[in-house]
């Protein structure tokens, strides 16, 4: 399957940069992001992704990209981490949540490892919490964090004790 797709994309003989561009364009033109994957009908989930569903989450895109780049003779690695994009005005810092976990590809291009992310950019919007409760739960988490900081701090003031006696009941 990978050899056929690499042949269809005419990757043989292209420069590493051109190979990355062709593979990136292939995914952006023919696939879409989904948090839900239907039942895998083919034996291999990546074959099912590439040939039938053409829909999946970042792990599918990263895995398929690594395999296609390697099929084209380009060294590639599977990478995981977090895509930090959410700023908290309350704390004046960025928030990292488990839903920000992400997978992408690293490809060796022009003598250096470069990020190659073929997951459609719509993934971040698809992962957003639409319930509207995030602000409430974030405020509660922040308050719990601050109170626990006061409770366990080595520098306790009288204010801390008064605050806890008023707030806890």
N, C-alpha and C positions, 0 to 999 in steps of 0.2 A: 504494500500500500504506500509506504513512504517513498520507495523508489519510483513508483508511478507518479506520485504527486510531484516529486523533485524533477522528474522528466517533463511533466506537463508545465511546470514553472520554468523549464529550461535553465536550471541552476548550474549545470556543468559548464565550466570555463568562465564563469562570472567571478568578479572580484568579491572578496568577503563582504564589502559594503553593499554591493549590488545584490548579493544573496540575501542579506538581512532585509534590504528594502523589498525584494520580491516576496519573501515569506511574510513580512509584516503586511504588505498590500493584500496578499492572498487571504489572510485572516480577516482583515478589515472589510474586504469586499464580499466575503462569503459566509461569515459566521456572526453569531450574536451571543451576548452574555445572558446567562440565566443562573439563578441560584438553585433552581430545581432541574434535575435531570430525569427524564423519563426512563422507563425500563430499558436497560441495555439489551438490544436485540442481537447484536453480533457477539462473537466469542470474546473479543478483546475490546475493552472500553474505549481505548484510543482509536481503534479502527471505527467503532461505532460513532465516535465524535467526529472523525474526519470524513467518513463516508455517508452517514445517515443523518444524525441529529443536527450536526453543525451548530450546536448550542451547548454551552457549559460554563463552568466557573473557572477561575484563574488557574487552578491546578491542571485542568485539561489544556488550556492554551499554552501554559509554560512547558508542560510535558511534550505536547505535539511540536512546539517550536524547537525545543532542544533536539528532538529526534530528527526533524526535518533538516535542521542546520548540520547535524552530524552526518546525515545521509549525503549532504552536499559537500562533505569534507571539511566543514568548519568546526573547530573546537567550540563546544558549548556546554554550559553548566545550568543546572536547575537551582534557583535561589528562592529563599523564603525570608520573609520579614514582615514589616508593617509599613503601610502607606499612611503617613501621618498628615492629615489635611484638616482636622477639626480644631478650631481655636476656641478657647473658653475665655470670654471677656471677664468672667467672675474671677478667675485665677490668673488671667493674663499669661496664659501658657497653652501649649497644644495638648490635646487629650488623645491618648492611645487606648483604643478599645479592642476587644477580641475580634469584632467585626472588621477591623482595619487590617487584619492579617492578610497577606497577599503573597502570591508566587509569581515569579517572572523568570526570564532567561538572561544569562550572561554569555556573551559571544566574544571570541577573541578576534578583534578587528583592528587592523593597523598597529599591531604590536601591543595592544592593551585589551583588557576585559571591559566590555561595554554592556550597559543595560539594554535589553531588548524586551519590551513589554507588549505582547500582541493581544492582551486582554482588552476588549473594547472599553473605552473610558466610561461607558455607561455603568460599569460595575459599581462605582462608588455611590451613584444615585440609587441603584437597585438595593444596596445594602443599608440605605438610610432608614432610620426608625420613623415610620409614618404615624405612630400612635399619639404623638404629642406629649407623651409622659416623660420623655428624656430630660426635659428641663427640670421637672419635679424630682426625678430620681437623682439627677446630677446635683441639685441643691441639697437634697438629703445626704448624699454621699459626702459632699463637701463639709456639711455641718458635723457629721459623725467624725470625719477626719480631723477637723479643728478641735472638737471636744476631746477626742482621744489624745490629741497632741497636748492639750492642757493637762489632762489627767496623768499622762505618763511622762511629762516634762520634768526634768531635774530642777528647774527653777519655778517653783510654785509661788504664786503671790496670793494675797488675801482675796483679790478679785476672783481668782480661779475657784477658790472654795465657795465664795458667795454665789458665783455664777452656777456652779454645779448644784448647790443646794436649791437654787431657784429653778433651774432648767430641768433637772432630772424628774421631779414630781410631775 
